Amino acid sequence: MTGPVATKKASESGVIREGWATVKRTGLLAFLPWPRRFIVLGDKTLAIRTCEGGAQRGAVELHEVSRIERVETKPYCILVETRGARKFYLNLNSDSEVVDWQDDIYSRTPLRGGDPTDFKHLNGAKFDIATGQFVGLPQEWANTNLNGTQS
């Protein structure tokens, strides 16, 4: 059974989101039941604590995440897997929490990729109503009419 709904905090010592979930890790103790844990998502880590402000029982470095996805292991469960093949299953409280946690974790991992850098907008195209033509298109586009056939 999971606890109260997770809360999202914009800037509290780098905390992005925190809340209760039941957590399962793969490894030597995987046979144990799913303990209730307080999870804290920061800019660089996902911390798993015994209680709010309690001892940290585990952590995931977000730069090591190789996969994050919803799984059917439990009703509201997501899998976070690292490059070292460590797997963490987080069972949350609702579909909306699954989506929110998954999006917040994903956006801080290498899976997201990156935004373009050094982008320069070199061409500006307009439609000239008087001539019925596009103006300012790159040459390879200028040779194509609106129907998609080459001139």
Phi, psi and chi 1 to 4 in degrees:
 res  aa     phi    psi   chi1   chi2   chi3   chi4
   1 MET       -  133.6  179.4  124.2 -164.6      -
   2 THR   -97.4  166.7   54.5      -      -      -
   3 GLY   -95.6 -152.9      -      -      -      -
   4 PRO   -63.5  161.7   -2.2    5.0      -      -
   5 VAL   -58.9  139.7  173.6      -      -      -
   6 ALA   -67.7  150.2      -      -      -      -
   7 THR  -112.1  153.2   57.3      -      -      -
   8 LYS  -111.2  129.9 -173.9  170.5 -172.7  171.0
   9 LYS  -123.2  128.5  -62.4 -173.4  179.2 -174.0
  10 ALA   -69.8  -46.5      -      -      -      -
  11 SER  -151.5   85.8   61.5      -      -      -
  12 GLU  -129.4   90.8 -179.2 -176.7  -70.6      -
  13 SER    54.1   40.2  -57.0      -      -      -
  14 GLY    79.8    7.2      -      -      -      -
  15 VAL   -77.6  124.5  172.6      -      -      -
  16 ILE   -93.7  -43.9  -51.8  -58.6      -      -
  17 ARG  -155.4  147.0  176.7  176.1  -68.6  -81.1
  18 GLU  -150.0  154.8   60.7 -175.3   10.4      -
  19 GLY   167.5 -179.5      -      -      -      -
  20 TRP   -92.4  145.1  -70.1   97.7      -      -
  21 ALA  -156.6  161.1      -      -      -      -
  22 THR   -94.1  141.2   54.0      -      -      -
  23 VAL  -129.0  138.7  179.0      -      -      -
  24 LYS  -130.5  134.1 -175.7   81.4  158.8  176.1
  25 ARG  -115.8  149.5  -76.2 -163.2  -76.7 -171.2
  26 THR   -82.8  159.3   56.2      -      -      -
  27 GLY   132.2 -159.4      -      -      -      -
  28 LEU   -61.0  -33.3  -66.4  174.7      -      -
  29 LEU  -103.4   23.9  -57.4  176.1      -      -
  30 ALA   -64.8  -21.3      -      -      -      -
  31 PHE   -73.8  -16.5   64.2   89.8      -      -
  32 LEU   -67.7  156.3  -67.7  174.7      -      -
  33 PRO   -65.4  166.9   16.1  -21.6      -      -
  34 TRP   -76.8  104.5  -66.4   59.9      -      -
  35 PRO   -76.1  150.6   24.8  -29.3      -      -
  36 ARG   -79.2  126.6 -174.6  169.2  177.0 -109.3
  37 ARG  -133.9  156.4  -63.3  -72.5 -174.3 -126.7
  38 PHE   -98.0  118.5 -167.7   75.3      -      -
  39 ILE  -107.0  141.2   53.4  177.4      -      -
  40 VAL  -130.3  119.6 -179.8      -      -      -
  41 LEU   -97.0  119.4  176.4   62.7      -      -
  42 GLY  -107.1 -174.1      -      -      -      -
  43 ASP   -63.4  -33.0  -69.6  -36.4      -      -
  44 LYS  -121.9  -13.4  -61.6 -179.6 -167.9  -73.4
  45 THR  -140.2  157.9   59.8      -      -      -
  46 LEU  -113.6  108.8  174.7   65.5      -      -
  47 ALA   -96.0  141.3      -      -      -      -
  48 ILE  -116.1  117.1  -58.9  165.7      -      -
  49 ARG  -117.9  159.2  -59.4 -174.6  175.2  -80.2
  50 THR   -70.4  -34.4   53.6      -      -      -
  51 CYS  -158.5  172.9   60.4      -      -      -
  52 GLU   -60.1  119.7 -170.5  170.8   -5.0      -
  53 GLY    76.9    4.0      -      -      -      -
  54 GLY   -85.5 -173.8      -      -      -      -
  55 ALA   -63.9  141.2      -      -      -      -
  56 GLN   -78.2  127.9 -173.5  167.0  -57.1      -
  57 ARG  -101.6   -8.1  -58.4  -67.2  -64.6  175.6
  58 GLY   174.7  165.0      -      -      -      -
  59 ALA  -153.6  150.3      -      -      -      -
  60 VAL  -117.9  121.7  177.4      -      -      -
  61 GLU   -77.0  119.6  -63.3  -68.3  -31.1      -
  62 LEU   -64.5  -26.4  -62.9  177.1      -      -
  63 HIS   -71.0  -11.3   70.4  -87.5      -      -
  64 GLU   -98.9   -0.9  -67.5 -175.2    0.2      -
  65 VAL   -70.3  127.1  171.7      -      -      -
  66 SER  -109.6  -14.6   61.0      -      -      -
  67 ARG  -159.6  140.6 -177.6  171.4   83.9  163.2
  68 ILE  -144.0  127.3  178.6  167.0      -      -
  69 GLU  -158.7  158.4   63.6 -175.6   43.8      -
  70 ARG   -77.8  138.1 -176.0  170.5 -172.0  159.9
  71 VAL  -129.2  161.2  -68.7      -      -      -
  72 GLU   -96.1   18.4  -62.0  -60.4  -38.1      -
  73 THR   -59.1  -40.3  -52.4      -      -      -
  74 LYS  -137.9  168.6  -68.3 -107.4 -175.1 -178.9
  75 PRO   -58.4  -39.7  -21.9   29.7      -      -
  76 TYR  -126.7   59.4  -54.1  112.6      -      -
  77 CYS  -112.3  137.6 -168.2      -      -      -
  78 ILE  -123.2  149.2   57.8  175.7      -      -
  79 LEU  -106.5  129.7  163.7   66.1      -      -
  80 VAL  -117.9  117.7  178.4      -      -      -
  81 GLU  -117.7  141.2 -173.5  173.9   -9.9      -
  82 THR  -102.6  167.8   67.6      -      -      -
  83 ARG   -59.7  -28.2  -73.1 -168.8  -59.1 -115.6
  84 GLY   -82.0   11.9      -      -      -      -
  85 ALA    67.9   17.9      -      -      -      -
  86 ARG   -75.6  137.9  -68.2 -172.1  -45.5  153.8
  87 LYS  -122.4  132.9  -65.4  179.8 -178.2  178.0
  88 PHE  -123.0  124.4  -63.7   82.1      -      -
  89 TYR  -104.1  125.9  -65.1   89.4      -      -
  90 LEU  -115.3  115.4  -50.4  174.3      -      -
  91 ASN  -100.5  114.0 -172.6   47.2      -      -
  92 LEU   -98.3 -163.2  -58.0  158.2      -      -
  93 ASN  -100.5  -22.4  -62.0  -48.1      -      -
  94 SER  -159.8  166.9   66.2      -      -      -
  95 ASP   -59.8  -41.2  -78.5  -35.7      -      -
  96 SER   -65.5  -36.5   63.2      -      -      -
  97 GLU   -64.8  -40.5  -85.1 -164.5   38.3      -
  98 VAL   -57.7  -48.8  168.1      -      -      -
  99 VAL   -63.4  -45.4  170.8      -      -      -
 100 ASP   -64.2  -47.7  -68.2  -16.0      -      -
 101 TRP   -63.1  -45.5  -85.1   93.7      -      -
 102 GLN   -60.8  -45.6 -168.9  170.5   -4.6      -
 103 ASP   -63.3  -44.1  -73.3  -12.0      -      -
 104 ASP   -66.8  -39.2  -75.4  -15.7      -      -
 105 ILE   -68.6  -49.8  -64.9  168.9      -      -
 106 TYR   -55.3  -42.3  179.9   84.4      -      -
 107 SER   -68.3   -9.6   68.5      -      -      -
 108 ARG  -111.1   11.5  -73.3  159.6  179.7   79.7
 109 THR  -111.9  167.0   68.7      -      -      -
 110 PRO   -65.8  -15.4  -15.0   23.3      -      -
 111 LEU   -62.0  -29.1  -60.9  172.0      -      -
 112 ARG   -67.1  -25.5  178.4  179.4  165.4  -91.2
 113 GLY    80.1 -145.2      -      -      -      -
 114 GLY  -149.3  166.1      -      -      -      -
 115 ASP   -79.4  151.1  -63.4  -34.2      -      -
 116 PRO   -59.8  144.7   -9.7   15.4      -      -
 117 THR  -117.5  154.5   57.8      -      -      -
 118 ASP    54.0   36.0  -63.5  -32.0      -      -
 119 PHE   -74.5  134.0  176.0   77.6      -      -
 120 LYS  -129.9  127.0  -66.7 -179.1  178.4  144.6
 121 HIS   -89.1  103.5 -174.4   82.4      -      -
 122 LEU   -94.7  -25.2  -59.1  174.2      -      -
 123 ASN  -117.1  142.7  -65.5  -40.0      -      -
 124 GLY  -128.7  115.3      -      -      -      -
 125 ALA  -102.8  143.4      -      -      -      -
 126 LYS  -135.8  161.4  -63.6 -171.6 -121.6  175.5
 127 PHE  -107.2  122.4 -174.7   74.2      -      -
 128 ASP   -90.3  109.8 -174.3  -16.5      -      -
 129 ILE   -63.5  -37.2  -64.0  173.7      -      -
 130 ALA   -62.3  -43.0      -      -      -      -
 131 THR   -96.6  -16.0   64.9      -      -      -
 132 GLY    72.4   23.1      -      -      -      -
 133 GLN  -121.4  153.9  -59.1  -80.4  -36.6      -
 134 PHE   -82.9  138.8  -75.5   99.0      -      -
 135 VAL  -119.5  136.7 -176.3      -      -      -
 136 GLY    90.9   13.5      -      -      -      -
 137 LEU   -76.8  150.9  -68.3  173.8      -      -
 138 PRO   -60.6  153.6  -18.0   26.0      -      -
 139 GLN   -55.0  -42.8 -171.5   58.6   42.7      -
 140 GLU   -65.7  -24.8   54.7  -86.2    7.9      -
 141 TRP   -86.7  -32.5  -69.2   13.3      -      -
 142 ALA   -62.8  -26.1      -      -      -      -
 143 ASN   -83.4    3.4  -66.0  -25.1      -      -
 144 THR  -112.1  130.8  -54.2      -      -      -
 145 ASN   -86.6  178.6   71.4   19.0      -      -
 146 LEU   -64.3  -21.4  -66.7  176.8      -      -
 147 ASN   -83.4   -4.5  -65.6  -34.8      -      -
 148 GLY    87.7   11.2      -      -      -      -
 149 THR  -101.4  150.0   57.8      -      -      -
 150 GLN   -75.0  144.7  -64.7  -71.3  -34.5      -
 151 SER   -82.7      -  -52.5      -      -      -
